[in-house]
Amino acid sequence: MGRSPASDKKVRRTGRLPTPAESRRIGALRPPSGSRGTRADRGVCPTELASLQSVRPAGHLPPIDGQPVRLEIRRGLADRRGEVHAGAFIRERRIAFDAELAADPQEFARIFVHEVFHFVWLRLGNPRRWSYEALLREEMRSRARGELGWSAEWRKRSLAAPDPGRRTRRWREYVCESFCDTAAWMFSGVPAHGEYTLALRFCKRRRQWFEESDVSNRISI
């Protein structure tokens, strides 16, 4: 998940999502063999293999089905576009978070949910993915501005008029990021944020979609 312009200087819960420190204190976490101890040579803090079922905060994330996902705290996390807050590595079943998020539990909670839902998107199935695309196309026809996270918003701003109809890579990446940012808005326990710029009527429609599509009841990773 990339950094927003406002977060270059400082990243920005009322719930019980785990902080980076807490993720190593929850008793149900299962450390993999040989994972204890620092690995400073690769810029990686000590990590543990966490079943996301075990770190699911009661009252926020829906129940989770799936195999364990490794949670990592890294220093100087970046991708090809520059510094990022976090990244989901689907095939490797791991999520890496930038170490500076340890100082901001609310932002960690929001980004944690966003990255978990990249795994959900993969297993959502084409019918529900296409249904969410249709929802976004309707928003575009209604000239909806803004989004529920910078990761989706900058991609939305970069879209060309033919992209939705042609289902270009830019469009498909935007749809995925929009889905993950919407999930973070719904389930992170962060009720207000500077990156929540989508009008309330569209937010309500997205919440309704998540509920009617059964994403709010149970998720598979």
N, C-alpha and C positions, 0 to 999 in steps of 0.2 A: 504494500500500500504506500503510495507516494506521499511526499510531504506537501501540504498546502502552502501558499505564499505566507499566510499568517503564522505558520508553525516553523518558519525558518529559524526564528529566535527562540521560541518556546512552544512545545507541543501543548494542546488543550485537552455520578453513579450513585447513584443512590442505591445500587444493588450490591450483590455479593459475588461478582465475578472475581477470579483470582488475580492478584497483582503478581509481578514477576517473582517477588520474594515468597509470596504465599504459595505459588505453584510448586515450590520445593518443600513446603511444610505439610501439605495435605497427605494424610496417612495412606490413602488409597493409591497414591502414585507408585508405579513400579519401575525402579531404576534399571536400565539395561546393564548387562554385564560389561564392566570396564568403563562405565560412563562417569564414575565419580572422579573428582579432582579437576583442576583447571587445565585448560588447553590454550594458554596464552599465545602460543606460537601461531595459532590460527584465529586469534581474536575472539575466541568463544568462551563464555562463562560456563561453569558447571551445568550440565543439562541432565534431565531425567526423561524417561519414556513415560508419557502420561496418557492414560486412557481418558479421552475427553468426557466420557460418562462420569468419571470420578471428579472432574473439576467443574462439572455443570452446576451453576448457581441455581438454587431452588427459586422458582418464581420468575426466571428470565428465559434462559435458553430452553427450548422444548427438550423432551427426552431424546437421547442420541443413540442410534444403532451404528456399529462399525468397529473396525479394528483400531488399536492404539495409534496415536499421532505424537511424534516427538516435538516437544516445545523447547526452543533454544533462545537464549539471550546472547546477542552478538553486539560487538562494538563496531561502529562504522559501517553499518549495513547499507548496501547500495545495489542498484541494478544498472542497466545500460543507460538510463536517463539521469542517474545521479543518486543522491541520498534518499533512502526510503525508511519509513517507520517499521515495516514488516514485510514478510513475503511468505506465501504458501507454496510449498514444493509438493505437488500432488503425488507424483509417482514415488517420491521418497517418503511420503507420509510424515512430513515435518513442517513446522511453522517456526520461522525465525523472527525475533523481535529485536529492535534496536535497544541497546542498553539504557539509553536516556529515558525511555518510557517508564523505567522504574520510579522516576520522580513524579509521575503523573498517573495515578490510579484510574481516573476517569477516562483519560485518553487510551490507556492500555485496555480498559474494558471495551471501549468502542472498537478499537482496532482488532482485539482478540476475536470478537464476534464476526467482524468483517472477514477475517482470514478463515475462520471455521466454515463460513458459508461458501467459500470457494470449493470446499470438499462437497458441500451439499449440492451446489450447482451442477457438479459433474454427475451426480447420481440422481438428479431430479427427474430425468427422462425427457424426451423430446416434446411430448404433449404439453407438459407444464412449462417447459422453457419457451415453446412457441406461444403459449397463452400469455406468459409474462411479456414477451416481445409485442404481442398485440396490444397489451395495456399501454406500453410505452409509445407505440405508434399513435394510439388514440390521444395520449398526452401531447405528442408532437403536433397533431392536427389541431389540438386546442391551444397551441402556442404556449404550452407550459414552460416556464423558465425555472432555473435553479435545479437543485438536486438535494440528496440527503448525505452527501459527502463529497469532498474534493476529488477523490479518485474517479467518481462517476461524472462530476460536473465538468472537469476539463476535457474529458472525452466527448461529452455532449456538445460542448462548444466547438469541438473540432470536426463535428459531423458535417458532411456536405448533403445537399438536398436529396441526391439519389441513393444515399447509403441505406436508409431503412428498407426501401423497396428492393434493392439489390442484395440485401443482407451481406454487406461487405464486412471485411474483418474489423474495420473501425466500428461499425454498428454492433457486431457481435461482442466485441470487447466492452463497448459501452453498456450493453444489456447486462452482461455478467457483473460488471462493477456496480451498476445500479441495483441489481438484486442484492449484492453483498452489503452495499451501503444502506439499503432499506432495512435489511435484517439487523444491522448494527443499530439503526435508529429504533427499531422495535424492541430488541432484546438486550441491549447493553445496560439498560438502567440509567442512561444519560438523557434526561428529558429535554435539555436545551443545549445548543451548540452553534457556534458561528458558521458551521458548514451546512446546517439545516436551512436551505434556502428555497425549497420547494413549497409552493402554496398549499395551505391546509387542505383544500378540497382534493388535491391530488394525493396528498399523504393519506387521507382517509380511504381513497380508492385502493391504494397499495396495501394498506392494512387489511381491507376487505379481501383482496386477492389472496394474501397469505393465509387468511383464515379459511376461505372457501377452497383453496388448493391444498389444504391440510398440512401446510408447512408449519403452521403455528402449533400443531399437535404432536408431531414427531418428525425427526430429521434423520437422514442416513448419511454417514460420511464414509 
